[in-house]
Amino acid sequence: MNLGLVLAEEPVADTVTMQVGKHLRLPIHLDGYRLPDSEVLELYKKRVGREDRVHFFRHFGSEETDALLATIRFMVAACGCRVVMLDNYQHLVTGRTKDRDVEALDYLANRLESLVKELDFALISISHENDNEQARGSRNITKEADVWINVKRDIKNANEYTRNIQHITFNKNRQGQKT
């Protein structure tokens, strides 16, 4: 299955390095564990199995929303991506005024939902919460989503074990059982 990754927070090279590190079970992104770029790339190619399996797009937030939608359409229709992941939803429309950011996020959520239905692919979107445990910026993404999974951990806890426990809640699941 082909995968499309739209990255708005971290460079593609960092994502590739982290994936290789997870596969090796080593923190190769840290000094003392780093590998030469050529070795990381070779290990990554072996990990994904074939060259056209994962398609990256580095998005810088200030680009037009319709251009982003066209890129996702290309990933699905031309590259055969059955799953597209957006990281991070809020950063896809940065650089405007607050009101224009919310308007652009609303528009993006609506158009993404239409695109998913039209092209029949899975869209996974990372969306951070505000202090009120609501999606930052526009909450329209949680309204348009078919499934909403919340992952939390107590990052301020003094106990390292407790700090690393992740709590997963299904806030919404239109296609499945009761939430």
Buried (B, 14 or more C-beta within 10 A) or exposed (E): EBBBBBBBBEEEEEBBBBBBBEEBEEBBBEEEEBBEEEEBBEBBBEBBEEEEBBBBBBBEBEBEBEEBBEBBBBBBEEBBBEBBBBBBBBBBBBEBEEEEBBBBBBBBBBBBBEBBEEBEBBBEBBBEEEEEEEBBBBBBBBBBBBBBEBEEEEEEEEEEEEEEEEEEEEEBBEEEEEE
